[in-house]
Amino acid sequence: MKGAALKYSWLTYRRDQLWFPLAFLALFIVIVLILPNPGARFSIARAYLGFIVPLIGGILAAYGVLDDPALELRFSTPVRAEQTLLARVGLILAVQAACALAFQLFASALGVDLSPLGNLLRVQLVWLVPTLFLAALGTAGALAGAQTTMGAFLAGAVWLVHLLMNSWFKLNARYVFLFLGVLVPGHPDRALNQFVLLAGALALLLVSWALLRRQERYL
């Protein structure tokens, strides 16, 4: 049943949601190629991994579950809510992970040094943790409002607030700051910050699971 759910999600996956992250990947690759300065290349690479990948993941996740041309038919099948979430959100996260890893390989081939962000594992957490949180937030927002635009707006608004008020968050709310890992990679509270964000993502996915079980709200 899980395999069937994943196969269905891929077959009904809107291809613009695939080309959208690939277009941003190509754009940032071109920007890195144009810039000759190593410091500027690092800044662009950091921006793509730490800011752009999470934003795209959050917005696309808002459309992941409800943006289905055969939603009523899907709800009539014996597929559990958790399987739907795993298939839909998991596919979006997989695309974002592929883009992030491809960009890192490209950056490495050009000699872009990402070591200021930490070791290999920490570099992955720089984009993975905020992406998981915003994806969970976008999904929960869409299901709570019973419309995809609500989830996309919520994920985008949280992303923008954290970006514009990054100085305030670093001083007063560092445990829930989405971009602590990318802006202050050596912060002593980085591990706790990532734990809190991952716990928040899990809580939001549980909320999404509970909402998705009430299928009549979305028909």
Secondary structure as GFF3:
##gff-version 3
##sequence-region A 1 219
A	DSSP	alpha_helix	2	11	.	.	.	ID=ss1
A	DSSP	alpha_helix	16	34	.	.	.	ID=ss2
A	DSSP	alpha_helix	38	47	.	.	.	ID=ss3
A	DSSP	pi_helix	48	52	.	.	.	ID=ss4
A	DSSP	alpha_helix	53	62	.	.	.	ID=ss5
A	DSSP	alpha_helix	71	75	.	.	.	ID=ss6
A	DSSP	alpha_helix	81	109	.	.	.	ID=ss7
A	DSSP	three_ten_helix	115	117	.	.	.	ID=ss8
A	DSSP	alpha_helix	120	145	.	.	.	ID=ss9
A	DSSP	alpha_helix	148	164	.	.	.	ID=ss10
A	DSSP	alpha_helix	166	172	.	.	.	ID=ss11
A	DSSP	three_ten_helix	174	176	.	.	.	ID=ss12
A	DSSP	alpha_helix	180	183	.	.	.	ID=ss13
A	DSSP	alpha_helix	190	212	.	.	.	ID=ss14
A	DSSP	three_ten_helix	215	218	.	.	.	ID=ss15
###
